[in-house]
Amino acid sequence: MRDIIRLVVVLTLVCIVAAIALAKVYDFTKEPIAQQRRLARLRAVEAVLPEHDNQPDQDTVELHLDDEATKLVYLGLSQGQVNGFAFEIKNNEGYGGEIVAMLGVNPDGTIYGVEVVRHGETPGLGAKITTPEFISQFRGKSLSNTKFMLQKDGGDLDQVTGATISPRAIVKAIQEGLDFFNHYQQKILKNYQLEDIDHKDGG
């Protein structure tokens, strides 16, 4: 009986020490990880916007959606005029789970660029959704000129050799992103203009 009690005490102490160690490691690494994700996000924003002369992370609109969620939209400006919108899109139906990308849209609703920010797809297969060969096909596409489905599903978009689930997931995320843009574009611009006016009044 004493041996059992001693074993339980030892195991309890080991678990406590392990938990404390894990907590310390998390505290030590969470800020660097967050910073790296922020930098990756900003690089993606720059990659999917048309040529601009502003700092998009300084010209943003935090939009409150109909379902009470929020979405941050980065604006590209050229000579004071908005010439591009960038925002994060997500889909959790990838083969490796959630796929996160940045979508860049021109004011006319066509895609300027797509940049995959984070994924857990299989190297050499699903991870091919990050290649220029796959991503570049979206430029110039819009809801009015493209059927956002893979060709094997009756759509207009090329698939990835050897992978179906991951391309389907990113295509679905892009379509949903364009739906969001079409629905909220005027509200984004209105909110940005109001924020600009408030800023000037406050200055």
N, C-alpha and C positions, 0 to 999 in steps of 0.2 A: 504494500500500500504506500509506504514511504517513497519507494522508487517511482511509483506512478505520479505522486504529488510532485516529487523533485523534477520529473520529466515535464510535467505540465508547467511548472514554474519556469523552467529553462526555455521551453518553447514560447511561453508568453513573453519573456524578456527578449528573446530573439526577434519575435514579431514586432515588439515595441521599438527596438533598436532599428530594425529594417524600415519600419514606417517613418521614423524620424529621419533616417538617412534619405529616404525617397523624397520626403517633404523638403529637405534642404537642397537636394539636387534640383527639384522642381523650381524652388525659389531662385536658385542660381541661374537656371537656364531659361526661365520663362521670358525675361526681358530681352535677351539676345535673340531668341526665337521670334518674338513679336516684332522686333526691329527688322530682322531678315525678311519676315513676311511683308512688312510695310514697304521695304525697299523693292521687293519683287513685285508688289502690287503697283508701285509707282512706275517701275520700268515697263510693266505691262500697259499702263495708261499711256505712256509716251509712245509705245509701239503701235497702238491701235488708233491714235488720233492723227488727222491730217496735219500738215505743217502748221505750226502755231507760234505765236510770239509771247505767250504768257506762261505762267507756271500753273498747270491744271490743278495741282493739289491746293492752290490758293483760290481757285475759282470753282467752288463746288456748291451743289444744292443737295441738302438732305430732304428727301421727299417722303412724306407720310402717305402711304398707300391706302387703298380702300379697305384692305384687310387688317389695317392697323400696324402693319410692319413698316419699316423704313428702308430706304435705299439711297445710297450716296452716289451722286452723278458728278463726274468730273467734266468740266467744259474746256474745250480748246478754243482760243480766240485768235483772230488775225486782224490787226488794226482795229481792235475794239469790238469786232463782230464775232458772234459765236459761229464757228465753222465745224464743230465736232462735239460729240457727246461720248463719254466712256463710262461704263458701269459694269459691275461684277455680275456674272451669271453662274448658276449652279445647277447640277443635276446629280442626284444620288443613285442613278440607275446604271452607272458604269460597272464594268466587270469587277473592278477593284474598289468599288464604292463611289464616294463623292468625287465629281469632277468640277473644278472651279476654273473659270476663264474670265477674261476681260473682253468685253465687246465694244468696238468703236463704231459709231453710226454717224453718217453725214446728215445734215439738216433735211435732206430730201428723203430720208428713211432707208437709204442704201447702206450696206455694210462697208466700212473702210478697212477694218481689220479685226482679227480675233487672235488672242494670245492665251494659251492655256497656262494657268498660274499654278495649279496644284492637281495632282491625280495620283491614283494608286494602281494604274494599269500595268499590264505585263510588258516588260521590255521586249521590243521586237515585234509585238503584236498590237495590243490596244494602245500602247504608248505611241504608236505611229500617228495618233491624232494630234500630236505636237509638231509634226514635221511640216515644213513649208509646202510640200506637195499636197498635203491634205488641207491645211489651213488656208492656203492662198485661194482655193476655189470659192471661198465665201465673199471675196471682195466684189463689190458691185451688185451683190444679190440683195433682194428685198422681198417682202411678202407679196408684192404685186407681180414680180417677174420670175419667181422661183417656187417650186413645190418642195417644201423643206422635209424631204424624206430621202433615204438612200435609193439609188436606182433599183436595187434588188427588191425594194418595197414599193416601187412604182413612182419614185420621186426623181428629182433632177440632180442629186448630189452623188459624187463618187464615194465609194466605200473604201475601206482599208483592207488590203489582201490579208486574209486569215483572221480578220476580226470583224464582228458585227455589232456586238453589244455596246462597246465604247463609242464608235462613230454615231450610233443611234442616239446615245445619251447626249453627246455634244451638239448634234443637230437639233434635238428637242430643246436643249437649253438655249440655243441661238434663236430658234423660232419664238420661244417664250420671251426672250429678251427683246425681239423686234415687236412683239405684241405689246409689251410694256412700253416701249418707246412710242409707238403709235398712239397709245392711250394717254400717255402722260407728257408728251413733248411740250405742248403749250403751257401746261402747269409748271414744268421745269423752267421754261424761259420766263414765265411770269414771276415765279419765286426768285429767280436770279436777279431780275430787274428790280424787284422790290427790295431785295437785300442790298443791292448796289445803291439804291436811293437812300435807304436807311443809313448805310455806311457814310455816304456823302453828307447827309443831314447831321449825323453824329460828329463828323469831322469839322 
